[in-house]
Amino acid sequence: MDVNLTYEAAYKELQQISKDIENETVSVDVLAEKVKRASFLITFCQQRLKSTETEVNKIIAQMEGGGKP
């Protein structure tokens, strides 16, 4: 697992993998490895977005409730 992976880095890597696959620059020997990495990155990004959404909603709820935590 990538401890220091950020959403931006994961998204950028995912875009590169997608581009490589679309342009057929990925050899058959590493295709499964790239698809597995892409799957991990997609899951990571989805989790990060969900976590951020939850945090933002919590902050908004606090603001609407008079700032009480």
Secondary structure as the mmCIF struct_conf table of DSSP 4:
data_model
#
loop_
_struct_conf.conf_type_id
_struct_conf.id
_struct_conf.beg_label_comp_id
_struct_conf.beg_label_asym_id
_struct_conf.beg_label_seq_id
_struct_conf.end_label_comp_id
_struct_conf.end_label_asym_id
_struct_conf.end_label_seq_id
TURN_TY1_P TURN_TY1_P1 VAL A 3 ASN A 4
HELX_RH_AL_P HELX_RH_AL_P1 TYR A 7 GLU A 22
TURN_TY1_P TURN_TY1_P2 ASN A 23 GLU A 24
BEND BEND1 VAL A 26 VAL A 26
HELX_RH_AL_P HELX_RH_AL_P2 VAL A 28 GLU A 64
TURN_TY1_P TURN_TY1_P3 GLY A 65 GLY A 66
BEND BEND2 GLY A 67 GLY A 67
#
